[in-house]
């Protein structure tokens, strides 16, 4: 059962962008819950420069069937040229919580 679920990670440049994307995902019933973790310091290489920026991280709880729609929505609405969109499978979870995820999502 649990292999059908995943957490999608997506960093955002600010709180307003993070809230906008989270609301879009919930409104469209692509995610059951989106946590916004503020205060991340991201250090990465971009266009041959080392960047260091404060970001907000989205933890998007969904099922694997919604990945492509979520990727499309995030890419279309994200201000970054190449946003971080990474899916991590949920290997185990409380069955009642996983059922709740299903109850919040639109049927495909």
Backbone as XML, in Angstrom:
<?xml version="1.0"?>
<chain id="A" units="angstrom">
  <residue number="1" name="UNK">
    <atom name="N" x="0.824" y="-1.196" z="0.000"/>
    <atom name="CA" x="0.000" y="0.000" z="0.000"/>
    <atom name="C" x="0.865" y="1.256" z="0.000"/>
  </residue>
  <residue number="2" name="UNK">
    <atom name="N" x="1.884" y="1.345" z="0.852"/>
    <atom name="CA" x="2.614" y="2.584" z="1.032"/>
    <atom name="C" x="3.455" y="2.992" z="-0.176"/>
  </residue>
  <residue number="3" name="UNK">
    <atom name="N" x="3.839" y="2.062" z="-1.051"/>
    <atom name="CA" x="4.651" y="2.425" z="-2.198"/>
    <atom name="C" x="3.894" y="3.306" z="-3.192"/>
  </residue>
  <residue number="4" name="UNK">
    <atom name="N" x="2.605" y="3.463" z="-3.012"/>
    <atom name="CA" x="1.808" y="4.306" z="-3.900"/>
    <atom name="C" x="1.876" y="5.784" z="-3.513"/>
  </residue>
  <residue number="5" name="UNK">
    <atom name="N" x="2.578" y="6.103" z="-2.427"/>
    <atom name="CA" x="2.606" y="7.470" z="-1.906"/>
    <atom name="C" x="4.007" y="8.046" z="-1.988"/>
  </residue>
  <residue number="6" name="UNK">
    <atom name="N" x="4.076" y="9.387" z="-2.029"/>
    <atom name="CA" x="5.373" y="10.039" z="-2.046"/>
    <atom name="C" x="5.300" y="11.432" z="-1.451"/>
  </residue>
  <residue number="7" name="UNK">
    <atom name="N" x="6.458" y="11.928" z="-1.100"/>
    <atom name="CA" x="6.632" y="13.317" z="-0.679"/>
    <atom name="C" x="7.423" y="13.990" z="-1.784"/>
  </residue>
  <residue number="8" name="UNK">
    <atom name="N" x="6.926" y="15.099" z="-2.246"/>
    <atom name="CA" x="7.624" y="15.865" z="-3.274"/>
    <atom name="C" x="8.227" y="17.094" z="-2.604"/>
  </residue>
  <residue number="9" name="UNK">
    <atom name="N" x="9.509" y="17.310" z="-2.854"/>
    <atom name="CA" x="10.235" y="18.450" z="-2.294"/>
    <atom name="C" x="10.345" y="19.532" z="-3.362"/>
  </residue>
  <residue number="10" name="UNK">
    <atom name="N" x="10.123" y="20.771" z="-2.932"/>
    <atom name="CA" x="10.256" y="21.899" z="-3.853"/>
    <atom name="C" x="10.674" y="23.129" z="-3.049"/>
  </residue>
  <residue number="11" name="UNK">
    <atom name="N" x="11.813" y="23.711" z="-3.387"/>
    <atom name="CA" x="12.242" y="24.927" z="-2.711"/>
    <atom name="C" x="11.655" y="26.149" z="-3.408"/>
  </residue>
  <residue number="12" name="UNK">
    <atom name="N" x="11.403" y="27.195" z="-2.602"/>
    <atom name="CA" x="10.807" y="28.444" z="-3.094"/>
    <atom name="C" x="11.629" y="29.624" z="-2.591"/>
  </residue>
  <residue number="13" name="UNK">
    <atom name="N" x="11.629" y="30.724" z="-3.337"/>
    <atom name="CA" x="12.462" y="31.867" z="-2.954"/>
    <atom name="C" x="11.929" y="32.658" z="-1.760"/>
  </residue>
  <residue number="14" name="UNK">
    <atom name="N" x="10.624" y="32.541" z="-1.478"/>
    <atom name="CA" x="10.044" y="33.333" z="-0.393"/>
    <atom name="C" x="8.730" y="32.711" z="0.093"/>
  </residue>
  <residue number="15" name="UNK">
    <atom name="N" x="8.222" y="33.259" z="1.196"/>
    <atom name="CA" x="7.002" y="32.740" z="1.822"/>
    <atom name="C" x="5.789" y="32.882" z="0.906"/>
  </residue>
  <residue number="16" name="UNK">
    <atom name="N" x="5.661" y="34.003" z="0.223"/>
    <atom name="CA" x="4.495" y="34.216" z="-0.631"/>
    <atom name="C" x="4.435" y="33.210" z="-1.781"/>
  </residue>
  <residue number="17" name="UNK">
    <atom name="N" x="5.564" y="32.940" z="-2.395"/>
    <atom name="CA" x="5.605" y="31.938" z="-3.461"/>
    <atom name="C" x="5.244" y="30.566" z="-2.910"/>
  </residue>
  <residue number="18" name="UNK">
    <atom name="N" x="5.807" y="30.225" z="-1.756"/>
    <atom name="CA" x="5.527" y="28.929" z="-1.136"/>
    <atom name="C" x="4.034" y="28.784" z="-0.822"/>
  </residue>
  <residue number="19" name="UNK">
    <atom name="N" x="3.432" y="29.812" z="-0.242"/>
    <atom name="CA" x="1.999" y="29.761" z="0.081"/>
    <atom name="C" x="1.143" y="29.667" z="-1.172"/>
  </residue>
  <residue number="20" name="UNK">
    <atom name="N" x="1.496" y="30.420" z="-2.202"/>
    <atom name="CA" x="0.741" y="30.388" z="-3.466"/>
    <atom name="C" x="0.757" y="28.980" z="-4.058"/>
  </residue>
  <residue number="21" name="UNK">
    <atom name="N" x="1.939" y="28.374" z="-4.132"/>
    <atom name="CA" x="2.047" y="27.030" z="-4.704"/>
    <atom name="C" x="1.320" y="26.001" z="-3.845"/>
  </residue>
  <residue number="22" name="UNK">
    <atom name="N" x="1.446" y="26.116" z="-2.531"/>
    <atom name="CA" x="0.760" y="25.184" z="-1.627"/>
    <atom name="C" x="-0.748" y="25.280" z="-1.808"/>
  </residue>
  <residue number="23" name="UNK">
    <atom name="N" x="-1.273" y="26.488" z="-1.868"/>
    <atom name="CA" x="-2.718" y="26.667" z="-2.057"/>
    <atom name="C" x="-3.188" y="26.106" z="-3.397"/>
  </residue>
  <residue number="24" name="UNK">
    <atom name="N" x="-2.403" y="26.305" z="-4.443"/>
    <atom name="CA" x="-2.766" y="25.743" z="-5.752"/>
    <atom name="C" x="-2.851" y="24.216" z="-5.686"/>
  </residue>
  <residue number="25" name="UNK">
    <atom name="N" x="-1.870" y="23.592" z="-5.057"/>
    <atom name="CA" x="-1.846" y="22.129" z="-4.960"/>
    <atom name="C" x="-3.020" y="21.581" z="-4.169"/>
  </residue>
  <residue number="26" name="UNK">
    <atom name="N" x="-3.358" y="22.249" z="-3.075"/>
    <atom name="CA" x="-4.478" y="21.791" z="-2.241"/>
    <atom name="C" x="-5.807" y="22.062" z="-2.944"/>
  </residue>
  <residue number="27" name="UNK">
    <atom name="N" x="-5.960" y="23.249" z="-3.528"/>
    <atom name="CA" x="-7.195" y="23.610" z="-4.219"/>
    <atom name="C" x="-7.493" y="22.650" z="-5.369"/>
  </residue>
  <residue number="28" name="UNK">
    <atom name="N" x="-6.456" y="22.255" z="-6.094"/>
    <atom name="CA" x="-6.639" y="21.340" z="-7.226"/>
    <atom name="C" x="-6.672" y="19.874" z="-6.793"/>
  </residue>
  <residue number="29" name="UNK">
    <atom name="N" x="-6.608" y="19.639" z="-5.481"/>
    <atom name="CA" x="-6.663" y="18.284" z="-4.904"/>
    <atom name="C" x="-5.567" y="17.371" z="-5.443"/>
  </residue>
  <residue number="30" name="UNK">
    <atom name="N" x="-4.398" y="17.979" z="-5.682"/>
    <atom name="CA" x="-3.233" y="17.203" z="-6.098"/>
    <atom name="C" x="-2.410" y="16.758" z="-4.900"/>
  </residue>
  <residue number="31" name="UNK">
    <atom name="N" x="-2.586" y="17.443" z="-3.768"/>
    <atom name="CA" x="-1.867" y="17.108" z="-2.537"/>
    <atom name="C" x="-2.839" y="17.133" z="-1.377"/>
  </residue>
  <residue number="32" name="UNK">
    <atom name="N" x="-2.572" y="16.267" z="-0.402"/>
    <atom name="CA" x="-3.402" y="16.245" z="0.807"/>
    <atom name="C" x="-2.917" y="17.288" z="1.804"/>
  </residue>
  <residue number="33" name="UNK">
    <atom name="N" x="-1.616" y="17.516" z="1.828"/>
    <atom name="CA" x="-1.012" y="18.434" z="2.790"/>
    <atom name="C" x="0.282" y="18.960" z="2.198"/>
  </residue>
  <residue number="34" name="UNK">
    <atom name="N" x="0.555" y="20.233" z="2.442"/>
    <atom name="CA" x="1.828" y="20.820" z="2.053"/>
    <atom name="C" x="2.380" y="21.550" z="3.266"/>
  </residue>
  <residue number="35" name="UNK">
    <atom name="N" x="3.520" y="21.083" z="3.757"/>
    <atom name="CA" x="4.205" y="21.786" z="4.839"/>
    <atom name="C" x="5.162" y="22.786" z="4.218"/>
  </residue>
  <residue number="36" name="UNK">
    <atom name="N" x="5.258" y="23.962" z="4.824"/>
    <atom name="CA" x="6.200" y="24.984" z="4.386"/>
    <atom name="C" x="7.223" y="25.159" z="5.499"/>
  </residue>
  <residue number="37" name="UNK">
    <atom name="N" x="8.465" y="24.821" z="5.186"/>
    <atom name="CA" x="9.558" y="24.949" z="6.148"/>
    <atom name="C" x="10.379" y="26.178" z="5.784"/>
  </residue>
  <residue number="38" name="UNK">
    <atom name="N" x="10.306" y="27.245" z="6.588"/>
    <atom name="CA" x="11.051" y="28.463" z="6.293"/>
    <atom name="C" x="12.498" y="28.368" z="6.794"/>
  </residue>
  <residue number="39" name="UNK">
    <atom name="N" x="13.294" y="29.312" z="6.364"/>
    <atom name="CA" x="14.621" y="29.476" z="6.931"/>
    <atom name="C" x="15.682" y="28.513" z="6.436"/>
  </residue>
  <residue number="40" name="UNK">
    <atom name="N" x="15.482" y="27.919" z="5.270"/>
    <atom name="CA" x="16.521" y="27.059" z="4.711"/>
    <atom name="C" x="17.631" y="27.915" z="4.133"/>
  </residue>
  <residue number="41" name="UNK">
    <atom name="N" x="18.835" y="27.487" z="4.323"/>
    <atom name="CA" x="19.955" y="28.100" z="3.628"/>
    <atom name="C" x="20.395" y="27.109" z="2.566"/>
  </residue>
  <residue number="42" name="UNK">
    <atom name="N" x="20.236" y="27.477" z="1.330"/>
    <atom name="CA" x="20.636" y="26.612" z="0.217"/>
    <atom name="C" x="21.923" y="27.146" z="-0.397"/>
  </residue>
  <residue number="43" name="UNK">
    <atom name="N" x="22.871" y="26.253" z="-0.557"/>
    <atom name="CA" x="24.140" y="26.594" z="-1.206"/>
    <atom name="C" x="24.283" y="25.657" z="-2.395"/>
  </residue>
  <residue number="44" name="UNK">
    <atom name="N" x="24.430" y="26.233" z="-3.574"/>
    <atom name="CA" x="24.437" y="25.429" z="-4.787"/>
    <atom name="C" x="25.204" y="26.145" z="-5.897"/>
  </residue>
  <residue number="45" name="UNK">
    <atom name="N" x="25.509" y="25.400" z="-6.941"/>
    <atom name="CA" x="26.183" y="25.955" z="-8.103"/>
    <atom name="C" x="25.140" y="26.276" z="-9.168"/>
  </residue>
  <residue number="46" name="UNK">
    <atom name="N" x="25.192" y="27.480" z="-9.710"/>
    <atom name="CA" x="24.289" y="27.882" z="-10.782"/>
    <atom name="C" x="25.058" y="28.775" z="-11.743"/>
  </residue>
  <residue number="47" name="UNK">
    <atom name="N" x="25.081" y="28.393" z="-13.005"/>
    <atom name="CA" x="25.769" y="29.145" z="-14.046"/>
    <atom name="C" x="27.203" y="29.491" z="-13.634"/>
  </residue>
  <residue number="48" name="UNK">
    <atom name="N" x="27.912" y="28.446" z="-13.157"/>
    <atom name="CA" x="29.314" y="28.514" z="-12.781"/>
    <atom name="C" x="29.599" y="29.459" z="-11.618"/>
  </residue>
  <residue number="49" name="UNK">
    <atom name="N" x="28.581" y="29.750" z="-10.814"/>
    <atom name="CA" x="28.745" y="30.562" z="-9.613"/>
    <atom name="C" x="28.236" y="29.769" z="-8.418"/>
  </residue>
  <residue number="50" name="UNK">
    <atom name="N" x="28.846" y="29.967" z="-7.258"/>
    <atom name="CA" x="28.344" y="29.376" z="-6.027"/>
    <atom name="C" x="27.333" y="30.356" z="-5.435"/>
  </residue>
  <residue number="51" name="UNK">
    <atom name="N" x="26.111" y="29.899" z="-5.282"/>
    <atom name="CA" x="25.022" y="30.716" z="-4.746"/>
    <atom name="C" x="24.727" y="30.310" z="-3.303"/>
  </residue>
  <residue number="52" name="UNK">
    <atom name="N" x="24.298" y="31.265" z="-2.518"/>
    <atom name="CA" x="23.881" y="31.025" z="-1.136"/>
    <atom name="C" x="22.642" y="31.879" z="-0.888"/>
  </residue>
  <residue number="53" name="UNK">
    <atom name="N" x="21.472" y="31.215" z="-0.744"/>
    <atom name="CA" x="20.218" y="31.952" z="-0.613"/>
    <atom name="C" x="19.327" y="31.332" z="0.466"/>
  </residue>
  <residue number="54" name="UNK">
    <atom name="N" x="18.495" y="32.170" z="1.055"/>
    <atom name="CA" x="17.462" y="31.716" z="1.977"/>
    <atom name="C" x="16.263" y="31.270" z="1.152"/>
  </residue>
  <residue number="55" name="UNK">
    <atom name="N" x="15.694" y="30.117" z="1.510"/>
    <atom name="CA" x="14.550" y="29.590" z="0.778"/>
    <atom name="C" x="13.533" y="28.999" z="1.743"/>
  </residue>
  <residue number="56" name="UNK">
    <atom name="N" x="12.379" y="28.665" z="1.205"/>
    <atom name="CA" x="11.335" y="27.929" z="1.921"/>
    <atom name="C" x="11.169" y="26.592" z="1.208"/>
  </residue>
  <residue number="57" name="UNK">
    <atom name="N" x="11.025" y="25.521" z="1.976"/>
    <atom name="CA" x="10.885" y="24.191" z="1.399"/>
    <atom name="C" x="9.447" y="23.711" z="1.513"/>
  </residue>
  <residue number="58" name="UNK">
    <atom name="N" x="8.887" y="23.253" z="0.393"/>
    <atom name="CA" x="7.576" y="22.617" z="0.400"/>
    <atom name="C" x="7.771" y="21.115" z="0.558"/>
  </residue>
  <residue number="59" name="UNK">
    <atom name="N" x="7.022" y="20.506" z="1.497"/>
    <atom name="CA" x="6.928" y="19.058" z="1.635"/>
    <atom name="C" x="5.516" y="18.703" z="1.217"/>
  </residue>
  <residue number="60" name="UNK">
    <atom name="N" x="5.371" y="18.134" z="0.044"/>
    <atom name="CA" x="4.074" y="17.888" z="-0.578"/>
    <atom name="C" x="3.724" y="16.414" z="-0.423"/>
  </residue>
  <residue number="61" name="UNK">
    <atom name="N" x="2.623" y="16.115" z="0.300"/>
    <atom name="CA" x="2.195" y="14.726" z="0.496"/>
    <atom name="C" x="1.119" y="14.385" z="-0.514"/>
  </residue>
  <residue number="62" name="UNK">
    <atom name="N" x="1.370" y="13.321" z="-1.285"/>
    <atom name="CA" x="0.464" y="12.956" z="-2.368"/>
    <atom name="C" x="0.630" y="11.476" z="-2.706"/>
  </residue>
  <residue number="63" name="UNK">
    <atom name="N" x="-0.003" y="11.066" z="-3.797"/>
    <atom name="CA" x="0.249" y="9.718" z="-4.306"/>
    <atom name="C" x="1.028" y="9.826" z="-5.619"/>
  </residue>
  <residue number="64" name="UNK">
    <atom name="N" x="1.622" y="8.726" z="-6.023"/>
    <atom name="CA" x="2.476" y="8.739" z="-7.218"/>
    <atom name="C" x="1.710" y="9.082" z="-8.486"/>
  </residue>
  <residue number="65" name="UNK">
    <atom name="N" x="0.427" y="8.789" z="-8.516"/>
    <atom name="CA" x="-0.381" y="9.086" z="-9.704"/>
    <atom name="C" x="-0.441" y="10.581" z="-9.998"/>
  </residue>
  <residue number="66" name="UNK">
    <atom name="N" x="-0.244" y="11.417" z="-8.983"/>
    <atom name="CA" x="-0.349" y="12.861" z="-9.169"/>
    <atom name="C" x="0.974" y="13.531" z="-9.515"/>
  </residue>
  <residue number="67" name="UNK">
    <atom name="N" x="2.068" y="12.765" z="-9.560"/>
    <atom name="CA" x="3.367" y="13.399" z="-9.752"/>
    <atom name="C" x="3.417" y="14.282" z="-11.004"/>
  </residue>
  <residue number="68" name="UNK">
    <atom name="N" x="3.028" y="13.755" z="-12.142"/>
    <atom name="CA" x="3.181" y="14.527" z="-13.386"/>
    <atom name="C" x="2.373" y="15.826" z="-13.347"/>
  </residue>
  <residue number="69" name="UNK">
    <atom name="N" x="1.160" y="15.776" z="-12.821"/>
    <atom name="CA" x="0.341" y="16.994" z="-12.723"/>
    <atom name="C" x="0.979" y="17.999" z="-11.764"/>
  </residue>
  <residue number="70" name="UNK">
    <atom name="N" x="1.556" y="17.504" z="-10.674"/>
    <atom name="CA" x="2.224" y="18.396" z="-9.715"/>
    <atom name="C" x="3.466" y="19.011" z="-10.349"/>
  </residue>
  <residue number="71" name="UNK">
    <atom name="N" x="4.260" y="18.190" z="-11.023"/>
    <atom name="CA" x="5.448" y="18.718" z="-11.691"/>
    <atom name="C" x="5.078" y="19.819" z="-12.680"/>
  </residue>
  <residue number="72" name="UNK">
    <atom name="N" x="4.055" y="19.579" z="-13.469"/>
    <atom name="CA" x="3.607" y="20.565" z="-14.455"/>
    <atom name="C" x="3.141" y="21.850" z="-13.782"/>
  </residue>
  <residue number="73" name="UNK">
    <atom name="N" x="2.323" y="21.731" z="-12.737"/>
    <atom name="CA" x="1.822" y="22.902" z="-12.027"/>
    <atom name="C" x="2.961" y="23.692" z="-11.408"/>
  </residue>
  <residue number="74" name="UNK">
    <atom name="N" x="3.888" y="22.998" z="-10.730"/>
    <atom name="CA" x="5.004" y="23.702" z="-10.097"/>
    <atom name="C" x="5.884" y="24.389" z="-11.137"/>
  </residue>
  <residue number="75" name="UNK">
    <atom name="N" x="6.218" y="23.684" z="-12.195"/>
    <atom name="CA" x="7.094" y="24.256" z="-13.218"/>
    <atom name="C" x="6.463" y="25.481" z="-13.866"/>
  </residue>
  <residue number="76" name="UNK">
    <atom name="N" x="5.173" y="25.395" z="-14.128"/>
    <atom name="CA" x="4.446" y="26.502" z="-14.778"/>
    <atom name="C" x="4.331" y="27.735" z="-13.875"/>
  </residue>
  <residue number="77" name="UNK">
    <atom name="N" x="4.183" y="27.529" z="-12.567"/>
    <atom name="CA" x="3.899" y="28.629" z="-11.644"/>
    <atom name="C" x="5.081" y="29.055" z="-10.784"/>
  </residue>
  <residue number="78" name="UNK">
    <atom name="N" x="6.214" y="28.418" z="-10.951"/>
    <atom name="CA" x="7.385" y="28.702" z="-10.117"/>
    <atom name="C" x="8.234" y="29.791" z="-10.751"/>
  </residue>
  <residue number="79" name="UNK">
    <atom name="N" x="8.787" y="30.709" z="-9.945"/>
    <atom name="CA" x="9.599" y="31.781" z="-10.525"/>
    <atom name="C" x="11.002" y="31.347" z="-10.960"/>
  </residue>
  <residue number="80" name="UNK">
    <atom name="N" x="11.493" y="30.208" z="-10.457"/>
    <atom name="CA" x="12.829" y="29.760" z="-10.846"/>
    <atom name="C" x="12.824" y="29.194" z="-12.263"/>
  </residue>
  <residue number="81" name="UNK">
    <atom name="N" x="13.912" y="29.410" z="-12.974"/>
    <atom name="CA" x="14.064" y="28.841" z="-14.309"/>
    <atom name="C" x="14.061" y="27.312" z="-14.245"/>
  </residue>
  <residue number="82" name="UNK">
    <atom name="N" x="14.748" y="26.763" z="-13.250"/>
    <atom name="CA" x="14.799" y="25.316" z="-13.042"/>
    <atom name="C" x="14.513" y="25.046" z="-11.559"/>
  </residue>
  <residue number="83" name="UNK">
    <atom name="N" x="13.237" y="24.904" z="-11.208"/>
    <atom name="CA" x="12.913" y="24.669" z="-9.792"/>
    <atom name="C" x="13.274" y="23.249" z="-9.350"/>
  </residue>
  <residue number="84" name="UNK">
    <atom name="N" x="13.577" y="23.133" z="-8.062"/>
    <atom name="CA" x="13.786" y="21.804" z="-7.484"/>
    <atom name="C" x="12.429" y="21.128" z="-7.359"/>
  </residue>
  <residue number="85" name="UNK">
    <atom name="N" x="12.265" y="20.003" z="-8.016"/>
    <atom name="CA" x="11.060" y="19.179" z="-7.901"/>
    <atom name="C" x="11.561" y="17.738" z="-7.824"/>
  </residue>
  <residue number="86" name="UNK">
    <atom name="N" x="11.550" y="17.185" z="-6.609"/>
    <atom name="CA" x="12.107" y="15.860" z="-6.364"/>
    <atom name="C" x="11.086" y="15.034" z="-5.596"/>
  </residue>
  <residue number="87" name="UNK">
    <atom name="N" x="10.795" y="13.843" z="-6.079"/>
    <atom name="CA" x="9.852" y="12.941" z="-5.413"/>
    <atom name="C" x="10.612" y="11.868" z="-4.638"/>
  </residue>
  <residue number="88" name="UNK">
    <atom name="N" x="10.163" y="11.648" z="-3.407"/>
    <atom name="CA" x="10.745" y="10.626" z="-2.537"/>
    <atom name="C" x="9.620" y="9.672" z="-2.152"/>
  </residue>
  <residue number="89" name="UNK">
    <atom name="N" x="9.777" y="8.367" z="-2.415"/>
    <atom name="CA" x="8.701" y="7.431" z="-2.065"/>
    <atom name="C" x="8.527" y="7.305" z="-0.552"/>
  </residue>
  <residue number="90" name="UNK">
    <atom name="N" x="7.295" y="7.144" z="-0.148"/>
    <atom name="CA" x="6.998" y="6.853" z="1.251"/>
    <atom name="C" x="7.004" y="5.331" z="1.378"/>
  </residue>
  <residue number="91" name="UNK">
    <atom name="N" x="7.968" y="4.802" z="2.079"/>
    <atom name="CA" x="8.115" y="3.354" z="2.218"/>
    <atom name="C" x="7.128" y="2.773" z="3.223"/>
  </residue>
  <residue number="92" name="UNK">
    <atom name="N" x="6.857" y="3.527" z="4.273"/>
    <atom name="CA" x="5.927" y="3.078" z="5.310"/>
    <atom name="C" x="5.179" y="4.286" z="5.840"/>
  </residue>
  <residue number="93" name="UNK">
    <atom name="N" x="4.001" y="4.018" z="6.386"/>
    <atom name="CA" x="3.226" y="5.091" z="6.994"/>
    <atom name="C" x="2.035" y="4.507" z="7.736"/>
  </residue>
  <residue number="94" name="UNK">
    <atom name="N" x="1.536" y="5.266" z="8.678"/>
    <atom name="CA" x="0.341" y="4.867" z="9.406"/>
    <atom name="C" x="-0.780" y="4.661" z="8.395"/>
  </residue>
  <residue number="95" name="UNK">
    <atom name="N" x="-1.380" y="3.476" z="8.328"/>
    <atom name="CA" x="-2.414" y="3.224" z="7.318"/>
    <atom name="C" x="-3.533" y="4.264" z="7.323"/>
  </residue>
  <residue number="96" name="UNK">
    <atom name="N" x="-3.939" y="4.707" z="8.494"/>
    <atom name="CA" x="-5.006" y="5.707" z="8.567"/>
    <atom name="C" x="-4.571" y="7.036" z="7.940"/>
  </residue>
  <residue number="97" name="UNK">
    <atom name="N" x="-3.292" y="7.389" z="8.110"/>
    <atom name="CA" x="-2.794" y="8.624" z="7.497"/>
    <atom name="C" x="-2.756" y="8.487" z="5.981"/>
  </residue>
  <residue number="98" name="UNK">
    <atom name="N" x="-2.300" y="7.344" z="5.488"/>
    <atom name="CA" x="-2.251" y="7.124" z="4.045"/>
    <atom name="C" x="-3.654" y="7.113" z="3.443"/>
  </residue>
  <residue number="99" name="UNK">
    <atom name="N" x="-4.603" y="6.552" z="4.163"/>
    <atom name="CA" x="-6.005" y="6.590" z="3.712"/>
    <atom name="C" x="-6.514" y="8.025" z="3.676"/>
  </residue>
  <residue number="100" name="UNK">
    <atom name="N" x="-6.109" y="8.829" z="4.662"/>
    <atom name="CA" x="-6.504" y="10.244" z="4.683"/>
    <atom name="C" x="-5.957" y="10.961" z="3.454"/>
  </residue>
  <residue number="101" name="UNK">
    <atom name="N" x="-4.700" y="10.676" z="3.085"/>
    <atom name="CA" x="-4.135" y="11.270" z="1.869"/>
    <atom name="C" x="-5.066" y="10.978" z="0.691"/>
  </residue>
  <residue number="102" name="UNK">
    <atom name="N" x="-5.431" y="9.699" z="0.532"/>
    <atom name="CA" x="-6.319" y="9.329" z="-0.570"/>
    <atom name="C" x="-7.634" y="10.095" z="-0.530"/>
  </residue>
  <residue number="103" name="UNK">
    <atom name="N" x="-8.189" y="10.275" z="0.654"/>
    <atom name="CA" x="-9.490" y="10.929" z="0.791"/>
    <atom name="C" x="-9.441" y="12.405" z="0.385"/>
  </residue>
  <residue number="104" name="UNK">
    <atom name="N" x="-8.255" y="13.004" z="0.380"/>
    <atom name="CA" x="-8.111" y="14.423" z="0.045"/>
    <atom name="C" x="-7.822" y="14.683" z="-1.421"/>
  </residue>
  <residue number="105" name="UNK">
    <atom name="N" x="-7.480" y="13.636" z="-2.163"/>
    <atom name="CA" x="-7.056" y="13.813" z="-3.550"/>
    <atom name="C" x="-8.196" y="13.558" z="-4.517"/>
  </residue>
  <residue number="106" name="UNK">
    <atom name="N" x="-8.126" y="14.243" z="-5.650"/>
    <atom name="CA" x="-9.095" y="13.993" z="-6.721"/>
    <atom name="C" x="-8.823" y="12.634" z="-7.324"/>
  </residue>
  <residue number="107" name="UNK">
    <atom name="N" x="-9.875" y="11.888" z="-7.631"/>
    <atom name="CA" x="-9.645" y="10.629" z="-8.345"/>
    <atom name="C" x="-9.106" y="10.931" z="-9.740"/>
  </residue>
  <residue number="108" name="UNK">
    <atom name="N" x="-8.182" y="10.107" z="-10.200"/>
    <atom name="CA" x="-7.572" y="10.348" z="-11.521"/>
    <atom name="C" x="-8.453" y="9.841" z="-12.628"/>
  </residue>
</chain>
